[in-house]
Amino acid sequence: MNPKEIAQLQAYLRNRFSNKNIIIIPRTNKKDSAEVMLNDEFLGVIFRDDEDDEICYQFNMTLLDIDINAF
């Protein structure tokens, strides 16, 4: 993903979730994905999919049962 694309995704997620602390960081060895962070906490990975001449993004977030049971 290029810097413009990352900036657009970051703006979208910040607006969608009403949270200005969401940051998207490019991954060093991958060109098709970036890490999604909330402050200093890793939330997940967003993947770019451009098959069939359409571009879409998939956000993958893993929730651990230990984290869920803490509430």
N, C-alpha and C positions, 0 to 999 in steps of 0.2 A: 504494500500500500504506500502511496506517495504522501508527502506532508500535507497537501491540500485535502486529500481524501480523509486522512486522520483528523484534521482540524474540523471537517464537516461532520464526521461521526461523533467527535467529542462534543461539538456544539449541540447536535441532535440529542445525545444521551443526557447532557446537562439540562437541556430544556425539558425533555420528556420526563425525567425523574426529579426535576426541580432541585438539582444539586450541583452547585458550581465546583465541587471538590472532585468530580469525576475526571480522571486523566487517562488518555490513551497514549501508550508508549510503543513505538515500533520495536519489533523483535529483531535481534541481531542477525540471526541466520535464516530468517523466514521473510519472504516478500509478500505472502498472501495472508498475513495475520498480524495482529498487534495485541498487546496486553491491556486490559482494562483495570484501572486502579481506582480506589476510593481513598483519598489521602495517601497513606503509605501501605494500605492493605490491598493485596492482589484479589481481584474479584473473578476474573476469568479471561478468556481469549475471544476476540472477535475475528472471524474468518471472512475473507472476500471470496465470493463464488461468482465466476463470470462465464458459466457454461450457457449454451444456447443463446448467445448474444445478449443476455440480460445479466445485469449485475445485481447481486443481493448480498447481504451480510448476515452471518450467523453468529450469535453470541452464545458461547458455551460457558456456563457457570456451574461448578461442582459444589454441592452443599454436603458437608459431612454431618453424620448423625450426631456426633459429639457436640458440634456447634448448635445444631437445632435443639438438642436436649438441654442446652444451657439456659434456655428461656423458659 
